[in-house]
């Protein structure tokens, strides 16, 4: 059976771990993303100071 293709011609990606999140670590901000079923705002940015990192952990 051939793999399902998206509109861009690439194979459709299947979720591996729906409970996983992602963090992009930059020098001025952190971008975090979680499953859209977990929260109303699935992507947020955070600063780099200690308080910002505590907010990220709480989120």
mmJSON file of the N, C-alpha and C atoms, coordinates in Angstrom:
{"data_MODEL":{"atom_site":{
"group_PDB":["ATOM","ATOM","ATOM","ATOM","ATOM","ATOM","ATOM","ATOM","ATOM","ATOM","ATOM","ATOM","ATOM","ATOM","ATOM","ATOM","ATOM","ATOM","ATOM","ATOM","ATOM","ATOM","ATOM","ATOM","ATOM","ATOM","ATOM","ATOM","ATOM","ATOM","ATOM","ATOM","ATOM","ATOM","ATOM","ATOM","ATOM","ATOM","ATOM","ATOM","ATOM","ATOM","ATOM","ATOM","ATOM","ATOM","ATOM","ATOM","ATOM","ATOM","ATOM","ATOM","ATOM","ATOM","ATOM","ATOM","ATOM","ATOM","ATOM","ATOM","ATOM","ATOM","ATOM","ATOM","ATOM","ATOM","ATOM","ATOM","ATOM","ATOM","ATOM","ATOM","ATOM","ATOM","ATOM","ATOM","ATOM","ATOM","ATOM","ATOM","ATOM","ATOM","ATOM","ATOM","ATOM","ATOM","ATOM","ATOM","ATOM","ATOM","ATOM","ATOM","ATOM","ATOM","ATOM","ATOM","ATOM","ATOM","ATOM","ATOM","ATOM","ATOM","ATOM","ATOM","ATOM","ATOM","ATOM","ATOM","ATOM","ATOM","ATOM","ATOM","ATOM","ATOM","ATOM","ATOM","ATOM","ATOM","ATOM","ATOM","ATOM","ATOM","ATOM","ATOM","ATOM","ATOM","ATOM","ATOM","ATOM","ATOM","ATOM","ATOM","ATOM","ATOM","ATOM","ATOM","ATOM","ATOM","ATOM","ATOM","ATOM","ATOM","ATOM","ATOM","ATOM","ATOM","ATOM","ATOM","ATOM","ATOM","ATOM","ATOM","ATOM","ATOM","ATOM","ATOM","ATOM","ATOM","ATOM","ATOM","ATOM","ATOM","ATOM","ATOM","ATOM","ATOM","ATOM","ATOM","ATOM","ATOM","ATOM","ATOM","ATOM","ATOM","ATOM","ATOM","ATOM"],
"id":[1,2,3,4,5,6,7,8,9,10,11,12,13,14,15,16,17,18,19,20,21,22,23,24,25,26,27,28,29,30,31,32,33,34,35,36,37,38,39,40,41,42,43,44,45,46,47,48,49,50,51,52,53,54,55,56,57,58,59,60,61,62,63,64,65,66,67,68,69,70,71,72,73,74,75,76,77,78,79,80,81,82,83,84,85,86,87,88,89,90,91,92,93,94,95,96,97,98,99,100,101,102,103,104,105,106,107,108,109,110,111,112,113,114,115,116,117,118,119,120,121,122,123,124,125,126,127,128,129,130,131,132,133,134,135,136,137,138,139,140,141,142,143,144,145,146,147,148,149,150,151,152,153,154,155,156,157,158,159,160,161,162,163,164,165,166,167,168,169,170,171,172,173,174,175,176,177],
"type_symbol":["N","C","C","N","C","C","N","C","C","N","C","C","N","C","C","N","C","C","N","C","C","N","C","C","N","C","C","N","C","C","N","C","C","N","C","C","N","C","C","N","C","C","N","C","C","N","C","C","N","C","C","N","C","C","N","C","C","N","C","C","N","C","C","N","C","C","N","C","C","N","C","C","N","C","C","N","C","C","N","C","C","N","C","C","N","C","C","N","C","C","N","C","C","N","C","C","N","C","C","N","C","C","N","C","C","N","C","C","N","C","C","N","C","C","N","C","C","N","C","C","N","C","C","N","C","C","N","C","C","N","C","C","N","C","C","N","C","C","N","C","C","N","C","C","N","C","C","N","C","C","N","C","C","N","C","C","N","C","C","N","C","C","N","C","C","N","C","C","N","C","C","N","C","C","N","C","C"],
"label_atom_id":["N","CA","C","N","CA","C","N","CA","C","N","CA","C","N","CA","C","N","CA","C","N","CA","C","N","CA","C","N","CA","C","N","CA","C","N","CA","C","N","CA","C","N","CA","C","N","CA","C","N","CA","C","N","CA","C","N","CA","C","N","CA","C","N","CA","C","N","CA","C","N","CA","C","N","CA","C","N","CA","C","N","CA","C","N","CA","C","N","CA","C","N","CA","C","N","CA","C","N","CA","C","N","CA","C","N","CA","C","N","CA","C","N","CA","C","N","CA","C","N","CA","C","N","CA","C","N","CA","C","N","CA","C","N","CA","C","N","CA","C","N","CA","C","N","CA","C","N","CA","C","N","CA","C","N","CA","C","N","CA","C","N","CA","C","N","CA","C","N","CA","C","N","CA","C","N","CA","C","N","CA","C","N","CA","C","N","CA","C","N","CA","C","N","CA","C","N","CA","C","N","CA","C","N","CA","C"],
"label_alt_id":[null,null,null,null,null,null,null,null,null,null,null,null,null,null,null,null,null,null,null,null,null,null,null,null,null,null,null,null,null,null,null,null,null,null,null,null,null,null,null,null,null,null,null,null,null,null,null,null,null,null,null,null,null,null,null,null,null,null,null,null,null,null,null,null,null,null,null,null,null,null,null,null,null,null,null,null,null,null,null,null,null,null,null,null,null,null,null,null,null,null,null,null,null,null,null,null,null,null,null,null,null,null,null,null,null,null,null,null,null,null,null,null,null,null,null,null,null,null,null,null,null,null,null,null,null,null,null,null,null,null,null,null,null,null,null,null,null,null,null,null,null,null,null,null,null,null,null,null,null,null,null,null,null,null,null,null,null,null,null,null,null,null,null,null,null,null,null,null,null,null,null,null,null,null,null,null,null],
"label_comp_id":["UNK","UNK","UNK","UNK","UNK","UNK","UNK","UNK","UNK","UNK","UNK","UNK","UNK","UNK","UNK","UNK","UNK","UNK","UNK","UNK","UNK","UNK","UNK","UNK","UNK","UNK","UNK","UNK","UNK","UNK","UNK","UNK","UNK","UNK","UNK","UNK","UNK","UNK","UNK","UNK","UNK","UNK","UNK","UNK","UNK","UNK","UNK","UNK","UNK","UNK","UNK","UNK","UNK","UNK","UNK","UNK","UNK","UNK","UNK","UNK","UNK","UNK","UNK","UNK","UNK","UNK","UNK","UNK","UNK","UNK","UNK","UNK","UNK","UNK","UNK","UNK","UNK","UNK","UNK","UNK","UNK","UNK","UNK","UNK","UNK","UNK","UNK","UNK","UNK","UNK","UNK","UNK","UNK","UNK","UNK","UNK","UNK","UNK","UNK","UNK","UNK","UNK","UNK","UNK","UNK","UNK","UNK","UNK","UNK","UNK","UNK","UNK","UNK","UNK","UNK","UNK","UNK","UNK","UNK","UNK","UNK","UNK","UNK","UNK","UNK","UNK","UNK","UNK","UNK","UNK","UNK","UNK","UNK","UNK","UNK","UNK","UNK","UNK","UNK","UNK","UNK","UNK","UNK","UNK","UNK","UNK","UNK","UNK","UNK","UNK","UNK","UNK","UNK","UNK","UNK","UNK","UNK","UNK","UNK","UNK","UNK","UNK","UNK","UNK","UNK","UNK","UNK","UNK","UNK","UNK","UNK","UNK","UNK","UNK","UNK","UNK","UNK"],
"label_asym_id":["A","A","A","A","A","A","A","A","A","A","A","A","A","A","A","A","A","A","A","A","A","A","A","A","A","A","A","A","A","A","A","A","A","A","A","A","A","A","A","A","A","A","A","A","A","A","A","A","A","A","A","A","A","A","A","A","A","A","A","A","A","A","A","A","A","A","A","A","A","A","A","A","A","A","A","A","A","A","A","A","A","A","A","A","A","A","A","A","A","A","A","A","A","A","A","A","A","A","A","A","A","A","A","A","A","A","A","A","A","A","A","A","A","A","A","A","A","A","A","A","A","A","A","A","A","A","A","A","A","A","A","A","A","A","A","A","A","A","A","A","A","A","A","A","A","A","A","A","A","A","A","A","A","A","A","A","A","A","A","A","A","A","A","A","A","A","A","A","A","A","A","A","A","A","A","A","A"],
"label_entity_id":["1","1","1","1","1","1","1","1","1","1","1","1","1","1","1","1","1","1","1","1","1","1","1","1","1","1","1","1","1","1","1","1","1","1","1","1","1","1","1","1","1","1","1","1","1","1","1","1","1","1","1","1","1","1","1","1","1","1","1","1","1","1","1","1","1","1","1","1","1","1","1","1","1","1","1","1","1","1","1","1","1","1","1","1","1","1","1","1","1","1","1","1","1","1","1","1","1","1","1","1","1","1","1","1","1","1","1","1","1","1","1","1","1","1","1","1","1","1","1","1","1","1","1","1","1","1","1","1","1","1","1","1","1","1","1","1","1","1","1","1","1","1","1","1","1","1","1","1","1","1","1","1","1","1","1","1","1","1","1","1","1","1","1","1","1","1","1","1","1","1","1","1","1","1","1","1","1"],
"label_seq_id":[1,1,1,2,2,2,3,3,3,4,4,4,5,5,5,6,6,6,7,7,7,8,8,8,9,9,9,10,10,10,11,11,11,12,12,12,13,13,13,14,14,14,15,15,15,16,16,16,17,17,17,18,18,18,19,19,19,20,20,20,21,21,21,22,22,22,23,23,23,24,24,24,25,25,25,26,26,26,27,27,27,28,28,28,29,29,29,30,30,30,31,31,31,32,32,32,33,33,33,34,34,34,35,35,35,36,36,36,37,37,37,38,38,38,39,39,39,40,40,40,41,41,41,42,42,42,43,43,43,44,44,44,45,45,45,46,46,46,47,47,47,48,48,48,49,49,49,50,50,50,51,51,51,52,52,52,53,53,53,54,54,54,55,55,55,56,56,56,57,57,57,58,58,58,59,59,59],
"pdbx_PDB_ins_code":[null,null,null,null,null,null,null,null,null,null,null,null,null,null,null,null,null,null,null,null,null,null,null,null,null,null,null,null,null,null,null,null,null,null,null,null,null,null,null,null,null,null,null,null,null,null,null,null,null,null,null,null,null,null,null,null,null,null,null,null,null,null,null,null,null,null,null,null,null,null,null,null,null,null,null,null,null,null,null,null,null,null,null,null,null,null,null,null,null,null,null,null,null,null,null,null,null,null,null,null,null,null,null,null,null,null,null,null,null,null,null,null,null,null,null,null,null,null,null,null,null,null,null,null,null,null,null,null,null,null,null,null,null,null,null,null,null,null,null,null,null,null,null,null,null,null,null,null,null,null,null,null,null,null,null,null,null,null,null,null,null,null,null,null,null,null,null,null,null,null,null,null,null,null,null,null,null],
"Cartn_x":[0.846,0.0,0.894,0.714,1.54,1.224,2.243,2.06,1.175,0.367,-0.5,0.365,0.035,0.809,0.022,0.748,0.126,0.061,-0.516,-0.634,0.736,1.765,3.098,3.867,3.241,3.891,4.757,4.822,5.613,4.732,5.323,4.517,3.892,2.681,2.001,2.751,2.973,3.662,2.651,2.979,2.122,2.688,1.835,2.336,3.024,4.156,4.888,4.557,4.604,4.31,3.471,2.162,1.273,1.462,2.135,2.385,3.669,4.417,5.702,5.491,6.459,6.461,7.779,7.925,9.162,9.566,10.865,11.383,12.513,12.426,13.489,14.202,15.466,16.22,17.069,16.753,17.523,18.196,18.992,19.708,18.809,17.699,16.822,15.448,15.059,13.761,13.734,12.781,12.499,11.116,10.969,9.664,9.304,8.102,7.664,6.356,6.2,4.991,4.557,3.247,2.67,1.5,0.956,-0.192,-1.358,-2.062,-3.181,-4.318,-4.388,-5.43,-5.126,-3.908,-3.495,-3.852,-3.974,-4.162,-4.778,-5.325,-5.892,-4.801,-3.619,-2.497,-1.348,-1.25,-0.258,1.178,1.382,2.735,2.883,3.939,4.183,5.662,5.956,7.347,7.593,8.83,9.236,10.587,10.844,12.142,13.208,14.368,15.495,15.906,15.224,15.571,14.935,15.399,14.943,13.43,12.812,11.357,10.659,11.188,10.615,10.675,11.785,11.942,11.002,10.738,9.757,8.357,8.036,6.743,6.605,7.686,7.696,7.436,8.118,7.942,6.507,5.92,4.543,3.549,3.825,2.929,2.929],
"Cartn_y":[-1.176,0.0,1.242,2.146,3.361,4.277,5.051,5.998,7.151,7.629,8.775,10.02,10.848,12.053,13.302,14.33,15.623,16.439,17.649,18.511,18.885,18.935,19.294,18.122,16.941,15.779,14.993,15.427,14.724,13.705,12.649,11.68,12.326,11.902,12.405,11.91,12.807,12.438,11.97,10.884,10.348,10.764,11.113,11.434,10.223,10.46,9.398,9.409,10.588,10.738,11.996,11.836,13.007,13.812,13.262,13.986,14.79,14.72,15.419,16.884,17.693,19.098,19.431,20.661,21.091,22.452,22.663,23.958,24.359,25.583,26.161,27.167,26.917,27.747,28.75,30.026,31.095,31.94,32.901,33.722,34.772,35.149,36.177,35.663,34.478,33.93,32.427,31.786,30.369,30.257,29.43,29.148,27.724,27.543,26.222,25.882,24.612,24.143,22.815,22.658,21.425,21.009,19.853,19.345,20.326,20.58,21.527,21.067,19.784,19.283,19.616,20.045,20.304,21.693,22.656,24.044,24.864,26.021,26.926,27.612,27.775,28.435,27.422,26.679,25.603,26.061,27.312,27.828,29.137,29.212,30.429,30.755,32.033,32.458,32.872,32.657,32.979,33.665,34.517,35.171,34.208,34.741,33.898,34.059,34.922,35.107,34.014,33.881,32.813,32.791,33.931,33.986,33.49,33.844,33.382,31.862,31.283,29.832,29.138,29.775,29.223,29.255,30.327,30.419,29.325,29.077,28.007,26.66,26.396,25.126,24.981,26.061,26.007,25.783,26.352,26.213,24.788],
"Cartn_z":[0.0,0.0,0.0,-0.955,-0.998,0.173,0.575,1.671,1.238,2.163,1.921,1.733,0.768,0.474,0.832,1.263,1.556,0.274,0.362,-0.809,-1.376,-0.537,-0.998,-1.598,-1.648,-2.234,-1.256,-0.019,0.989,1.708,2.245,2.992,4.225,4.558,5.75,6.989,7.952,9.179,10.218,10.897,11.953,13.307,14.275,15.618,16.238,16.874,17.55,19.033,19.644,21.06,21.226,21.363,21.427,22.702,23.712,24.943,24.925,23.835,23.744,23.378,23.724,23.36,22.683,22.246,21.59,22.125,22.262,22.698,21.767,21.228,20.418,21.311,21.571,22.505,21.743,21.916,21.304,22.383,21.98,22.956,23.615,22.96,23.507,23.901,23.422,23.79,23.567,24.23,24.066,23.452,22.426,21.835,22.221,22.746,23.166,22.468,22.117,21.449,22.06,22.224,22.749,21.866,22.135,21.401,21.532,20.446,20.457,21.358,21.684,22.58,24.044,24.341,25.728,26.228,25.344,25.762,24.634,24.989,23.977,23.162,23.756,23.089,22.994,21.882,21.798,21.544,21.161,20.935,21.705,22.522,23.31,23.287,23.51,23.639,25.081,25.528,26.883,26.828,27.797,27.887,28.392,28.711,29.106,30.564,31.293,32.696,33.549,34.774,35.663,35.795,36.024,36.17,34.906,33.732,32.467,32.363,32.792,32.729,33.709,34.864,35.801,35.175,34.455,33.775,32.709,31.979,30.984,31.649,32.749,33.464,33.976,34.475,34.975,33.85,32.686,31.535,31.084],
"occupancy":[1.0,1.0,1.0,1.0,1.0,1.0,1.0,1.0,1.0,1.0,1.0,1.0,1.0,1.0,1.0,1.0,1.0,1.0,1.0,1.0,1.0,1.0,1.0,1.0,1.0,1.0,1.0,1.0,1.0,1.0,1.0,1.0,1.0,1.0,1.0,1.0,1.0,1.0,1.0,1.0,1.0,1.0,1.0,1.0,1.0,1.0,1.0,1.0,1.0,1.0,1.0,1.0,1.0,1.0,1.0,1.0,1.0,1.0,1.0,1.0,1.0,1.0,1.0,1.0,1.0,1.0,1.0,1.0,1.0,1.0,1.0,1.0,1.0,1.0,1.0,1.0,1.0,1.0,1.0,1.0,1.0,1.0,1.0,1.0,1.0,1.0,1.0,1.0,1.0,1.0,1.0,1.0,1.0,1.0,1.0,1.0,1.0,1.0,1.0,1.0,1.0,1.0,1.0,1.0,1.0,1.0,1.0,1.0,1.0,1.0,1.0,1.0,1.0,1.0,1.0,1.0,1.0,1.0,1.0,1.0,1.0,1.0,1.0,1.0,1.0,1.0,1.0,1.0,1.0,1.0,1.0,1.0,1.0,1.0,1.0,1.0,1.0,1.0,1.0,1.0,1.0,1.0,1.0,1.0,1.0,1.0,1.0,1.0,1.0,1.0,1.0,1.0,1.0,1.0,1.0,1.0,1.0,1.0,1.0,1.0,1.0,1.0,1.0,1.0,1.0,1.0,1.0,1.0,1.0,1.0,1.0,1.0,1.0,1.0,1.0,1.0,1.0],
"B_iso_or_equiv":[0.0,0.0,0.0,0.0,0.0,0.0,0.0,0.0,0.0,0.0,0.0,0.0,0.0,0.0,0.0,0.0,0.0,0.0,0.0,0.0,0.0,0.0,0.0,0.0,0.0,0.0,0.0,0.0,0.0,0.0,0.0,0.0,0.0,0.0,0.0,0.0,0.0,0.0,0.0,0.0,0.0,0.0,0.0,0.0,0.0,0.0,0.0,0.0,0.0,0.0,0.0,0.0,0.0,0.0,0.0,0.0,0.0,0.0,0.0,0.0,0.0,0.0,0.0,0.0,0.0,0.0,0.0,0.0,0.0,0.0,0.0,0.0,0.0,0.0,0.0,0.0,0.0,0.0,0.0,0.0,0.0,0.0,0.0,0.0,0.0,0.0,0.0,0.0,0.0,0.0,0.0,0.0,0.0,0.0,0.0,0.0,0.0,0.0,0.0,0.0,0.0,0.0,0.0,0.0,0.0,0.0,0.0,0.0,0.0,0.0,0.0,0.0,0.0,0.0,0.0,0.0,0.0,0.0,0.0,0.0,0.0,0.0,0.0,0.0,0.0,0.0,0.0,0.0,0.0,0.0,0.0,0.0,0.0,0.0,0.0,0.0,0.0,0.0,0.0,0.0,0.0,0.0,0.0,0.0,0.0,0.0,0.0,0.0,0.0,0.0,0.0,0.0,0.0,0.0,0.0,0.0,0.0,0.0,0.0,0.0,0.0,0.0,0.0,0.0,0.0,0.0,0.0,0.0,0.0,0.0,0.0,0.0,0.0,0.0,0.0,0.0,0.0],
"pdbx_formal_charge":[null,null,null,null,null,null,null,null,null,null,null,null,null,null,null,null,null,null,null,null,null,null,null,null,null,null,null,null,null,null,null,null,null,null,null,null,null,null,null,null,null,null,null,null,null,null,null,null,null,null,null,null,null,null,null,null,null,null,null,null,null,null,null,null,null,null,null,null,null,null,null,null,null,null,null,null,null,null,null,null,null,null,null,null,null,null,null,null,null,null,null,null,null,null,null,null,null,null,null,null,null,null,null,null,null,null,null,null,null,null,null,null,null,null,null,null,null,null,null,null,null,null,null,null,null,null,null,null,null,null,null,null,null,null,null,null,null,null,null,null,null,null,null,null,null,null,null,null,null,null,null,null,null,null,null,null,null,null,null,null,null,null,null,null,null,null,null,null,null,null,null,null,null,null,null,null,null],
"auth_seq_id":[1,1,1,2,2,2,3,3,3,4,4,4,5,5,5,6,6,6,7,7,7,8,8,8,9,9,9,10,10,10,11,11,11,12,12,12,13,13,13,14,14,14,15,15,15,16,16,16,17,17,17,18,18,18,19,19,19,20,20,20,21,21,21,22,22,22,23,23,23,24,24,24,25,25,25,26,26,26,27,27,27,28,28,28,29,29,29,30,30,30,31,31,31,32,32,32,33,33,33,34,34,34,35,35,35,36,36,36,37,37,37,38,38,38,39,39,39,40,40,40,41,41,41,42,42,42,43,43,43,44,44,44,45,45,45,46,46,46,47,47,47,48,48,48,49,49,49,50,50,50,51,51,51,52,52,52,53,53,53,54,54,54,55,55,55,56,56,56,57,57,57,58,58,58,59,59,59],
"auth_comp_id":["UNK","UNK","UNK","UNK","UNK","UNK","UNK","UNK","UNK","UNK","UNK","UNK","UNK","UNK","UNK","UNK","UNK","UNK","UNK","UNK","UNK","UNK","UNK","UNK","UNK","UNK","UNK","UNK","UNK","UNK","UNK","UNK","UNK","UNK","UNK","UNK","UNK","UNK","UNK","UNK","UNK","UNK","UNK","UNK","UNK","UNK","UNK","UNK","UNK","UNK","UNK","UNK","UNK","UNK","UNK","UNK","UNK","UNK","UNK","UNK","UNK","UNK","UNK","UNK","UNK","UNK","UNK","UNK","UNK","UNK","UNK","UNK","UNK","UNK","UNK","UNK","UNK","UNK","UNK","UNK","UNK","UNK","UNK","UNK","UNK","UNK","UNK","UNK","UNK","UNK","UNK","UNK","UNK","UNK","UNK","UNK","UNK","UNK","UNK","UNK","UNK","UNK","UNK","UNK","UNK","UNK","UNK","UNK","UNK","UNK","UNK","UNK","UNK","UNK","UNK","UNK","UNK","UNK","UNK","UNK","UNK","UNK","UNK","UNK","UNK","UNK","UNK","UNK","UNK","UNK","UNK","UNK","UNK","UNK","UNK","UNK","UNK","UNK","UNK","UNK","UNK","UNK","UNK","UNK","UNK","UNK","UNK","UNK","UNK","UNK","UNK","UNK","UNK","UNK","UNK","UNK","UNK","UNK","UNK","UNK","UNK","UNK","UNK","UNK","UNK","UNK","UNK","UNK","UNK","UNK","UNK","UNK","UNK","UNK","UNK","UNK","UNK"],
"auth_asym_id":["A","A","A","A","A","A","A","A","A","A","A","A","A","A","A","A","A","A","A","A","A","A","A","A","A","A","A","A","A","A","A","A","A","A","A","A","A","A","A","A","A","A","A","A","A","A","A","A","A","A","A","A","A","A","A","A","A","A","A","A","A","A","A","A","A","A","A","A","A","A","A","A","A","A","A","A","A","A","A","A","A","A","A","A","A","A","A","A","A","A","A","A","A","A","A","A","A","A","A","A","A","A","A","A","A","A","A","A","A","A","A","A","A","A","A","A","A","A","A","A","A","A","A","A","A","A","A","A","A","A","A","A","A","A","A","A","A","A","A","A","A","A","A","A","A","A","A","A","A","A","A","A","A","A","A","A","A","A","A","A","A","A","A","A","A","A","A","A","A","A","A","A","A","A","A","A","A"],
"auth_atom_id":["N","CA","C","N","CA","C","N","CA","C","N","CA","C","N","CA","C","N","CA","C","N","CA","C","N","CA","C","N","CA","C","N","CA","C","N","CA","C","N","CA","C","N","CA","C","N","CA","C","N","CA","C","N","CA","C","N","CA","C","N","CA","C","N","CA","C","N","CA","C","N","CA","C","N","CA","C","N","CA","C","N","CA","C","N","CA","C","N","CA","C","N","CA","C","N","CA","C","N","CA","C","N","CA","C","N","CA","C","N","CA","C","N","CA","C","N","CA","C","N","CA","C","N","CA","C","N","CA","C","N","CA","C","N","CA","C","N","CA","C","N","CA","C","N","CA","C","N","CA","C","N","CA","C","N","CA","C","N","CA","C","N","CA","C","N","CA","C","N","CA","C","N","CA","C","N","CA","C","N","CA","C","N","CA","C","N","CA","C","N","CA","C","N","CA","C","N","CA","C","N","CA","C","N","CA","C"],
"pdbx_PDB_model_num":[1,1,1,1,1,1,1,1,1,1,1,1,1,1,1,1,1,1,1,1,1,1,1,1,1,1,1,1,1,1,1,1,1,1,1,1,1,1,1,1,1,1,1,1,1,1,1,1,1,1,1,1,1,1,1,1,1,1,1,1,1,1,1,1,1,1,1,1,1,1,1,1,1,1,1,1,1,1,1,1,1,1,1,1,1,1,1,1,1,1,1,1,1,1,1,1,1,1,1,1,1,1,1,1,1,1,1,1,1,1,1,1,1,1,1,1,1,1,1,1,1,1,1,1,1,1,1,1,1,1,1,1,1,1,1,1,1,1,1,1,1,1,1,1,1,1,1,1,1,1,1,1,1,1,1,1,1,1,1,1,1,1,1,1,1,1,1,1,1,1,1,1,1,1,1,1,1]
}}}
